[in-house]
Amino acid sequence: MLWTTPPLHLFRKLILLLAGLCLASNALAQIGDDPLPRYSALTLIDRDFMQDQRRSVDSLARSGLGRQIRQDKANDLEVLQLIIDRRLIGPTDTATLQAMGVVLGDLLSRELDMPWVIFEDELGRSRALRIGQTEHLLFPVTMISRRYEADARVNVQDIYDRAVALMRPHLPPRPFQYGQD
């Protein structure tokens, strides 16, 4: 029997068939993957990074204002506002502005009982605050930076109040507590 090379059009069809099978195989493999968006706990690296951000804002407050971040709502909102009002950072210092967002997020987390989580979607990975297992999220890391970088007036108390008002209707009811109205 004599072997001859197949015609070119058959070779092309075979290549297209193999390529199609590869694509179908990849699509089937991804069906088992977690769909987007995904939520996960903060990693140790995330927690360490956020702690460094908190320290950087505290250091800025101490050196620039003689004040400190104390994890106290009234104090910390005022300190964040003073940092902005006195222009202790420039509008291109995104890292420090986002660190201020972490401090703001900590206050919101305590007020609303919303833990920090990692949110992943097709645009990437972000740190967010989440109500339980719901899709109700806040992204405080950028709440200050986006306004400041756009040269918009930044009122930290207003940002805080709006975030609380936005999330309150979605919070689960709190159990009855004695001694409170």
Backbone bond lengths (Angstrom), bond angles and torsions (degrees), N, CA, C in turn:
res aa  C-N    CA-C-N  psi(-1)  N-CA   C-N-CA  omega(-1)  CA-C   N-CA-C  phi
1 M - - - 1.443 - - 1.524 109.17 -
2 L 1.264 115.44 136.72 1.454 122.51 -176.40 1.530 109.04 -98.72
3 W 1.311 116.98 127.94 1.472 121.59 178.46 1.515 109.61 -90.98
4 T 1.328 115.41 128.46 1.459 119.82 175.63 1.513 107.89 -123.34
5 T 1.272 116.76 150.96 1.472 120.02 178.72 1.516 109.14 -70.77
6 P 1.330 115.62 140.09 1.461 118.57 179.47 1.521 110.68 -66.71
7 P 1.285 116.66 156.26 1.473 119.45 177.63 1.531 110.33 -61.30
8 L 1.300 116.26 150.87 1.459 122.72 -176.99 1.520 112.38 -57.85
9 H 1.325 119.26 -37.62 1.464 120.77 -178.13 1.533 110.89 -65.64
10 L 1.335 118.92 -32.04 1.466 120.72 176.54 1.523 110.57 -70.72
11 F 1.322 116.53 -37.44 1.453 121.30 177.64 1.539 110.32 -62.76
12 R 1.314 116.58 -43.73 1.477 121.24 178.24 1.522 111.21 -62.72
13 K 1.329 116.96 -41.11 1.472 120.43 178.55 1.526 110.92 -63.52
14 L 1.317 116.32 -39.26 1.453 120.29 179.00 1.529 110.16 -64.88
15 I 1.307 117.80 -41.92 1.474 122.06 178.30 1.531 109.87 -62.51
16 L 1.310 117.64 -45.75 1.467 120.78 179.01 1.521 111.06 -62.69
17 L 1.315 117.12 -39.70 1.458 121.05 178.42 1.522 110.38 -63.62
18 L 1.321 117.53 -45.09 1.462 121.10 178.74 1.528 111.46 -64.12
19 A 1.322 117.18 -41.80 1.472 120.86 177.97 1.520 110.31 -62.34
20 G 1.308 117.51 -42.27 1.461 121.37 178.03 1.517 111.80 -62.69
21 L 1.325 116.62 -40.73 1.465 120.17 177.61 1.522 111.62 -64.18
22 C 1.318 116.93 -38.75 1.469 120.58 177.53 1.524 111.06 -64.05
23 L 1.317 116.68 -44.70 1.470 120.20 178.46 1.520 110.95 -62.84
24 A 1.317 117.01 -43.37 1.460 120.73 178.86 1.518 110.50 -63.32
25 S 1.310 117.19 -39.09 1.459 121.35 178.90 1.525 110.82 -63.79
26 N 1.343 117.00 -43.51 1.463 120.86 177.34 1.523 111.23 -62.93
27 A 1.317 117.12 -41.68 1.464 120.78 179.74 1.520 110.33 -63.53
28 L 1.313 117.40 -42.45 1.462 120.47 178.93 1.522 111.41 -66.73
29 A 1.320 117.82 -36.67 1.463 121.29 178.78 1.522 110.91 -64.81
30 Q 1.337 116.78 -34.39 1.463 120.02 -178.04 1.519 112.71 -77.83
31 I 1.317 118.18 -17.64 1.462 120.08 179.08 1.512 110.11 -60.73
32 G 1.323 117.21 -34.86 1.458 121.15 179.72 1.516 113.50 -76.11
33 D 1.323 118.33 -18.13 1.466 121.73 179.20 1.518 110.28 -67.69
34 D 1.352 114.70 158.23 1.459 119.09 175.92 1.521 109.54 -63.65
35 P 1.310 117.24 134.36 1.467 119.14 177.05 1.533 110.39 -73.53
36 L 1.298 114.84 159.34 1.468 120.29 175.83 1.512 108.72 -93.29
37 P 1.288 120.64 146.64 1.458 126.25 -1.88 1.534 111.67 -75.84
38 R 1.344 113.79 158.29 1.462 121.09 177.00 1.521 108.39 -120.85
39 Y 1.315 114.84 149.75 1.455 122.08 177.27 1.524 107.55 -124.01
40 S 1.319 116.57 139.73 1.456 120.06 176.51 1.523 109.24 -149.19
41 A 1.315 114.62 167.09 1.463 120.55 178.33 1.526 109.36 -73.07
42 L 1.321 115.25 156.97 1.461 120.01 173.99 1.524 108.76 -63.00
43 T 1.312 116.12 141.19 1.457 120.49 174.58 1.526 108.44 -83.90
44 L 1.311 116.25 169.46 1.461 120.97 175.74 1.526 109.97 -59.20
45 I 1.312 116.61 -39.01 1.475 120.69 178.67 1.526 110.21 -63.74
46 D 1.347 117.68 -41.88 1.464 120.98 177.48 1.529 110.43 -61.08
47 R 1.328 116.24 -47.24 1.478 120.22 -177.83 1.527 110.96 -62.57
48 D 1.343 116.47 -42.89 1.468 119.71 178.62 1.522 111.52 -64.31
49 F 1.332 115.92 -43.09 1.465 120.50 179.05 1.528 110.70 -60.84
50 M 1.328 116.59 -45.20 1.462 120.19 -179.75 1.528 110.93 -65.78
51 Q 1.324 117.66 -35.94 1.463 120.22 177.43 1.526 110.13 -65.03
52 D 1.320 116.71 -39.35 1.467 120.23 175.73 1.529 110.70 -63.12
53 Q 1.338 117.44 -38.30 1.463 120.60 178.15 1.537 110.36 -64.26
54 R 1.319 117.00 -43.37 1.471 120.35 177.98 1.526 110.38 -59.79
55 R 1.335 115.86 -44.25 1.470 120.05 179.46 1.530 111.28 -62.37
56 S 1.325 117.07 -38.07 1.470 119.35 -178.69 1.522 111.09 -66.23
57 V 1.330 117.57 -38.52 1.473 120.19 177.71 1.523 109.54 -68.91
58 D 1.320 116.94 -41.42 1.464 120.30 178.36 1.523 110.38 -61.85
59 S 1.327 117.30 -42.63 1.462 121.69 178.65 1.528 111.27 -62.71
60 L 1.330 116.36 -42.19 1.465 120.83 177.15 1.526 110.76 -62.86
61 A 1.328 116.75 -42.92 1.472 120.83 179.47 1.528 110.81 -64.11
62 R 1.305 117.12 -40.95 1.471 120.98 -179.49 1.535 111.20 -66.69
63 S 1.350 115.80 -46.29 1.465 118.52 -176.78 1.529 112.40 -76.70
64 G 1.323 117.89 -36.26 1.457 120.52 -175.58 1.512 115.62 -91.48
65 L 1.342 115.94 -23.00 1.471 119.25 -175.20 1.525 113.84 -126.52
66 G 1.322 116.93 -14.23 1.461 119.17 -173.01 1.523 111.33 70.69
67 R 1.314 116.89 22.85 1.473 123.45 -179.73 1.522 108.07 -122.13
68 Q 1.309 116.22 175.03 1.457 118.96 177.48 1.520 111.47 -142.74
69 I 1.315 114.91 160.13 1.460 121.77 174.06 1.523 106.08 -81.76
70 R 1.347 116.49 126.10 1.472 120.02 -174.79 1.520 113.27 -121.90
71 Q 1.317 118.48 7.41 1.461 122.28 -175.25 1.530 110.57 59.75
72 D 1.315 114.42 36.50 1.466 123.58 176.65 1.527 106.53 -121.37
73 K 1.331 116.66 123.94 1.465 121.00 -171.70 1.530 112.81 -54.40
74 A 1.311 117.44 -54.36 1.470 119.81 -175.82 1.528 110.77 -60.46
75 N 1.328 116.81 -47.31 1.466 120.65 -179.78 1.520 111.64 -63.02
76 D 1.332 116.72 -50.80 1.462 119.85 -172.27 1.518 112.95 -68.91
77 L 1.323 117.56 -36.37 1.470 119.36 175.96 1.526 110.30 -64.24
78 E 1.321 116.05 -40.35 1.471 119.93 178.32 1.531 110.90 -65.87
79 V 1.329 117.24 -42.63 1.470 120.76 179.98 1.534 110.24 -63.24
80 L 1.336 117.34 -44.79 1.467 119.93 177.90 1.526 110.96 -59.52
81 Q 1.338 116.38 -41.77 1.466 120.02 179.97 1.524 110.82 -65.34
82 L 1.325 117.41 -40.86 1.473 120.69 179.37 1.526 111.26 -64.41
83 I 1.315 117.38 -38.82 1.470 120.33 177.33 1.531 109.83 -59.20
84 I 1.319 116.01 -41.56 1.468 120.96 179.37 1.527 111.00 -70.61
85 D 1.343 115.94 -50.99 1.462 120.31 -176.36 1.524 112.53 -60.62
86 R 1.303 116.99 -35.86 1.468 120.46 -179.34 1.523 112.21 -89.51
87 R 1.299 115.70 4.07 1.466 122.78 177.59 1.533 111.96 49.67
88 L 1.336 114.21 50.63 1.460 119.21 178.47 1.523 111.92 -74.03
89 I 1.324 116.30 -10.81 1.462 121.40 176.18 1.520 108.40 -134.06
90 G 1.299 114.88 153.66 1.460 120.18 179.31 1.517 111.47 -88.19
91 P 1.323 116.58 162.14 1.463 120.88 -178.46 1.526 113.95 -67.87
92 T 1.322 117.75 -11.81 1.468 119.88 178.43 1.527 112.44 -100.02
93 D 1.323 116.75 1.59 1.468 120.97 179.53 1.532 109.70 -86.41
94 T 1.323 114.55 68.34 1.467 121.17 -175.55 1.521 111.87 -59.54
95 A 1.314 117.68 -37.90 1.470 120.63 -177.86 1.530 110.99 -59.91
96 T 1.325 117.64 -46.06 1.462 120.41 -179.70 1.522 110.87 -71.33
97 L 1.328 116.97 -39.09 1.467 119.69 177.47 1.529 110.87 -61.35
98 Q 1.314 117.22 -40.66 1.461 119.61 178.50 1.525 111.15 -72.19
99 A 1.317 118.05 -30.51 1.460 120.89 173.74 1.529 110.01 -63.07
100 M 1.334 116.50 -38.51 1.468 120.10 174.78 1.526 110.13 -62.71
101 G 1.327 116.95 -34.84 1.456 121.25 176.57 1.521 112.44 -64.48
102 V 1.323 116.68 -32.47 1.469 120.20 176.08 1.525 109.88 -66.64
103 V 1.327 117.00 -43.18 1.472 120.86 177.41 1.535 109.58 -61.13
104 L 1.324 117.06 -45.57 1.466 121.55 176.29 1.535 110.08 -59.73
105 G 1.316 116.80 -43.55 1.462 121.45 179.45 1.518 112.61 -62.05
106 D 1.333 116.87 -37.28 1.469 119.70 177.26 1.523 110.99 -61.36
107 L 1.327 116.01 -40.40 1.473 120.00 178.42 1.527 110.54 -65.36
108 L 1.329 116.67 -43.94 1.464 121.00 178.27 1.528 110.99 -64.95
109 S 1.305 116.57 -39.05 1.461 121.09 179.15 1.523 111.10 -59.36
110 R 1.337 116.42 -45.10 1.473 120.40 178.96 1.524 111.47 -67.62
111 E 1.325 116.91 -43.97 1.471 121.03 -177.59 1.526 111.69 -63.69
112 L 1.313 116.28 -42.12 1.466 120.86 -171.65 1.531 113.39 -103.34
113 D 1.320 117.19 -1.13 1.461 121.80 -176.98 1.529 110.34 54.85
114 M 1.326 114.84 48.40 1.464 122.66 178.79 1.523 107.99 -114.76
115 P 1.311 118.47 112.45 1.466 119.83 -179.87 1.526 112.61 -75.01
116 W 1.329 114.43 156.26 1.460 121.48 172.94 1.526 108.59 -70.94
117 V 1.321 116.58 137.56 1.462 122.96 175.63 1.523 108.70 -139.19
118 I 1.322 114.74 170.50 1.461 121.29 171.28 1.518 106.58 -101.51
119 F 1.324 115.66 128.76 1.458 123.23 177.49 1.516 106.66 -112.25
120 E 1.331 116.04 127.11 1.465 120.74 177.91 1.515 109.97 -122.63
121 D 1.321 115.78 131.93 1.460 120.97 173.63 1.529 107.85 -139.81
122 E 1.318 116.23 -169.19 1.462 119.35 -176.86 1.530 112.77 -65.57
123 L 1.338 117.65 -16.19 1.461 120.96 178.82 1.523 112.95 -89.26
124 G 1.344 116.38 -14.59 1.457 118.46 179.02 1.510 113.36 138.57
125 R 1.322 114.28 -155.97 1.460 123.66 -172.64 1.518 108.16 -118.29
126 S 1.344 116.50 132.94 1.466 121.08 -179.14 1.521 109.78 -138.83
127 R 1.315 114.94 153.70 1.466 120.17 171.22 1.517 107.18 -90.34
128 A 1.327 115.89 134.99 1.462 120.62 -176.47 1.520 109.60 -145.81
129 L 1.320 115.36 167.02 1.459 122.45 171.17 1.517 107.03 -103.70
130 R 1.335 116.48 138.57 1.470 120.11 -174.22 1.523 110.86 -133.18
131 I 1.323 114.92 138.98 1.458 120.55 174.14 1.525 107.96 -84.70
132 G 1.334 116.18 110.83 1.463 121.53 176.30 1.513 112.88 46.39
133 Q 1.333 115.88 -133.10 1.466 121.85 180.00 1.532 111.19 -100.10
134 T 1.334 116.48 23.33 1.460 121.00 -177.84 1.526 110.76 -89.75
135 E 1.314 115.65 179.37 1.459 121.48 175.42 1.527 111.62 -97.67
136 H 1.325 117.48 12.87 1.464 121.91 179.75 1.531 108.61 -84.17
137 L 1.321 114.84 114.77 1.462 122.08 -174.01 1.515 111.97 -129.44
138 L 1.316 114.42 153.53 1.463 122.49 167.31 1.526 106.73 -124.15
139 F 1.318 116.13 145.36 1.459 121.74 178.36 1.536 108.48 -119.38
140 P 1.333 117.15 73.62 1.469 119.94 -173.76 1.515 114.70 -69.52
141 V 1.320 118.68 -20.34 1.469 120.84 -177.20 1.522 110.72 -56.79
142 T 1.328 117.19 -33.95 1.472 120.01 -177.01 1.528 113.63 -106.42
143 M 1.309 118.40 3.32 1.475 120.12 -176.79 1.525 112.81 -63.03
144 I 1.300 116.95 -36.90 1.467 120.66 179.09 1.534 109.91 -86.75
145 S 1.324 116.03 -46.54 1.471 119.96 -172.48 1.525 112.89 -60.48
146 R 1.312 117.34 -42.91 1.476 118.47 -177.89 1.523 112.13 -63.81
147 R 1.294 116.91 -37.86 1.472 120.13 179.12 1.537 110.21 -70.77
148 Y 1.313 115.28 -47.25 1.466 120.25 -176.56 1.528 111.38 -64.05
149 E 1.331 116.00 -43.56 1.460 120.00 -179.72 1.526 112.10 -65.55
150 A 1.337 116.80 -26.73 1.468 121.12 178.56 1.523 111.25 -87.93
151 D 1.332 116.60 5.21 1.460 123.29 -179.35 1.526 112.22 60.96
152 A 1.327 115.64 30.31 1.470 120.53 174.73 1.526 107.89 -87.07
153 R 1.310 115.43 156.43 1.460 119.37 176.41 1.523 108.41 -66.37
154 V 1.321 116.46 130.73 1.463 121.50 -178.63 1.523 108.76 -110.94
155 N 1.329 115.17 114.47 1.458 121.60 174.03 1.529 106.64 -113.34
156 V 1.326 115.70 102.41 1.460 121.43 -173.41 1.527 111.07 -62.28
157 Q 1.314 117.40 -40.84 1.475 120.24 178.96 1.527 110.25 -62.01
158 D 1.301 117.33 -41.19 1.460 121.50 178.71 1.537 111.52 -65.11
159 I 1.317 116.60 -42.17 1.469 120.33 176.99 1.527 109.54 -59.66
160 Y 1.316 115.66 -46.11 1.464 121.31 179.52 1.531 110.76 -60.54
161 D 1.331 116.08 -50.60 1.468 120.72 -177.75 1.526 112.22 -61.26
162 R 1.325 116.61 -40.48 1.477 120.18 178.91 1.524 111.64 -65.99
163 A 1.319 116.86 -39.56 1.465 120.56 178.90 1.530 110.41 -64.58
164 V 1.324 116.45 -42.75 1.468 120.51 178.39 1.525 109.93 -63.48
165 A 1.322 117.10 -46.22 1.466 120.91 179.87 1.531 111.64 -62.23
166 L 1.312 117.02 -36.30 1.456 121.70 179.76 1.533 111.88 -67.15
167 M 1.316 117.04 -36.67 1.465 121.08 -174.89 1.527 114.27 -91.34
168 R 1.318 117.89 -28.22 1.480 120.82 -175.50 1.531 113.82 -49.61
169 P 1.331 120.44 -45.33 1.470 119.37 -178.53 1.536 113.80 -63.27
170 H 1.314 117.61 -18.14 1.463 121.14 -176.33 1.522 113.07 -98.88
171 L 1.336 116.15 -4.71 1.459 119.51 -179.23 1.523 110.37 -75.72
172 P 1.325 117.31 144.49 1.468 118.90 175.75 1.526 109.50 -67.29
173 P 1.328 116.90 149.62 1.468 118.51 179.08 1.525 110.22 -63.16
174 R 1.315 115.45 143.57 1.455 120.53 179.37 1.521 108.65 -86.33
175 P 1.310 116.20 147.25 1.468 118.87 179.48 1.529 110.34 -65.69
176 F 1.311 115.08 155.04 1.464 121.57 179.59 1.521 109.65 -58.96
177 Q 1.322 115.75 132.88 1.452 119.72 178.94 1.520 108.70 -120.67
178 Y 1.321 116.32 128.21 1.470 121.43 179.05 1.515 110.53 -67.44
179 G 1.302 115.92 146.17 1.446 121.95 174.39 1.509 115.15 82.17
180 Q 1.347 118.00 6.88 1.445 119.43 178.80 1.518 108.45 -125.65
181 D 1.313 115.39 146.53 1.472 119.87 179.72 1.488 111.28 -78.68
